[in-house]
Structures are given as structure tokens and as C-alpha cells.
Amino acid sequence: MNEPQLVNEITPLLAQFDLELDSLDVRPAGRRTLLQIIVDGDGPDGRGPSLDEISEATKAVSRHLDGSSAVGKGAFTLEVSSRGVSRPLERVEHWRRNLVRLVKIKLNDEHDLPDVPDQLDQLEGRITAVTDDAVLLSVGGSEVRVPFEVIKKAVIQVELTKKRPGDAEEE
């Protein structure tokens, strides 16, 4: 499979569904080749693509690849999915799409954050704002600005009983 050609062909197809190509992975899977496409986008509620959007995009990509020289002659399996919550946040768009969610951040060893003791190597807080060069977190009632350059890894934390605005306080 010709990965650069696949990227060039798939990117505009996904754009028709307001989706972005997040990553493309080609690897052997027995006698076949697995073509795994990870998509992202703002979706109707600003929270990433819906299952319906992914389904429609998958059909379009599959139809296109059936006639594309980029896939070669061998049999392949196509998988299209969203990023999911377990994938690290790597780009500004990833952060923006996860506003108000809880995130765990592993910091670089050399961080120099005024509100964070040097010995701390990770933070957990709620994303309250995102700029082009930093994220603002609510950590224990305080706002902490974390520049992207000091973040080693960041992953959204799954909340099973997330409190929503307007929920009654428990006693």
C-alpha cells in the first residue's frame, strides 16, 4: 500500500463529512493487510464525530479504495474509528475538543510552572480553556496554566459520575 497516496486520497474524502484524518496505519494481519484510519472532527456538539458520521465516511472511503491504485492488489481490511478517550492529546484541536473534561498530564522533568512544585511530575485537573500555546486547568480550585511545551503526555480521564452544571449538591 502506498501510504502517502492513501493520505492524499482519503483526506479530502473525510473533509466532505467534516472529519479530519488523525492517523493512518497499515500493517500485516495474517494474509491480509489492515488499513486502520483514525478520524477526528468537531461533530455537531463540538465533541468529536458521531457513529453515523463515521459510518457514512467509512462507506465513502471503502467505495473509493475499491478503485484506487494506492491499496495495491492484495486483500485488505478497512477499519475506521474515532480517536477514543484513551489516545493522548497531542494537538491543540484535541485539547479544544475536550474542554471541561478531566485530564491527567505527565510533565517534562524540566518544567518550571509557578503554581506547581518542582517535585511533581503530573497534574490532574479539568480543562477550562485552551490557547495556541497552553491549556488552563482547574486543579483543586485553582487555575493552573500549563504550556504545551512542558507536557510529556496527556490523557483524558473517564468519569462515570461526572457532575453537570445545575446538578443538585449531595449532602
N, C-alpha and C positions, 0 to 999 in steps of 0.2 A: 504494500500500500504506500502511496505517495502522500505522506503526512502534510507537507506544505500545500500541496494541491487540494487535499481534503479541507484544510483550514480555509483556503481561499474560496472554495465552493460552498462550504457549509455556513460560513459567517453571514453572507447576505441572505441565505435561506432563513436562518434563525431570526434575522432582523425583521423579516416580514411578520413575525409573531411577537415582536418587541422583546426578543430574547437575545442574549449575548453568549458567545462561546466562551466558557470559563476555562475549560481544558479539553484536550482530545488525547486519548491514549490508545495505542494499537499494540496488541500483544498476542502471542500464540495461545490458543485454547484447544488443546488436542489437535485434531486435524483441521480445525477451522482457525480463523483469526477473529479476535474480539476487538471490535471498534467501540470504545466507550467514550461517549460525549457527555460532558457535564455542562449544563446551561445555567444561566442566571438572568435576572431581569427584575424590574421593579414590580411587575404584576399590578393588578387592578387596585390593590390596597397598599402598594408600596412595600410588600413583604416577600417578594420573590415570585417565581412563576407558579401558576396553579397546575394541577394534574391535567386539566383539559388543555391548557396551553402546551404543556409538554407532549401530550398525546398527539395533538394536531401537528406540532413541529416534527415529531418522530415520523409520522406518516409522510410528510413532505420530504424529509431527509432521506427516508427509505426509498421513496419513488425516484428521487434524484440519483441516489447512489446506484440504483439498478442499471442506469445507463452511463455511469461515469467511468472513465479510464483510471481514475485515481484509486479505485479499490482493487484493481488488478483482476485476475481471473479466478482466484481461489475463493472458496466458500468463506463467508464471514457472518458473525453475529453482531447485530447493532443493538447497543444499549444507550438510551438517552435518559438522563436523570438530572435533578437539580443538585445543587451543592450539598444540601443537607446540613444539619447543625453541627456535625462532628468535624467538618473541614475547617482548617484555620482561616481566620480573617487575614487576608493578605493585601487587599487593595482598598482604597478609600470607599469605593462603591459597596464593598462588603460591609464596612462599618456603618455606612448610611442606611443600608437596608436592615440593620439590626438595632436601630435606635430603640431605647427603653428596655432592651434585653440585658440580661445578666451575662457578664463575660469574665473569664479568668485569663489574666495576662501574665506571661512569664517575661521578666525584664532582662535586658542585657546586663552583664556583670558590671559594666562601667556606667550605669545610669546615675544621673545627678538630678533627681527630682526633689524640689524643695520640701514637698509635703510627705515624702516617703523616706524612712530611714534607710541608710546605705545597705544595711544587712538584709533588708527584704528583697527577695528576688522575684516575688509575684504579688499581684493585686487581684482582687475580685470586686467588681462593682457594676453598677448599672450605667449603660451608655446614655448620656444625656445630650451630647452634642458632638458633631464631627466637623472638623475643618480640613483643609487640604494637607495639613502637616501634623495634626494631633487629634486625639479623642479626649473628651471630657467625661469623667466618670463620677458617679455619686458613690463614695466609699464611706460607709459609717456616718452618714450625714454631712460629709464634707465633699466639696468639689475638688477633684484632682485632675490636672491637665497632664496628659501623657503623650509626648511627641512620638510619632510613629518610629522614629529612628532608634528609640530605646526599647522597642518591643521586639522580643525574640520570637514569641509565639502567642497567639490569642485565639481562644475557642469559646463559643457561646455555651453557656451552661443551661441545661434543660431544667425548667421549673415546672413541677407538676401542680403546684398550688399557688400560682402567681397571683398576687393581689392586683386588682384592676382599679383604676380611678373610680371613686364612687362606691366601692365595696364598704359595707359596714365594718367597723372595728370590732374585733373579737375581744371578749372580756376574759 
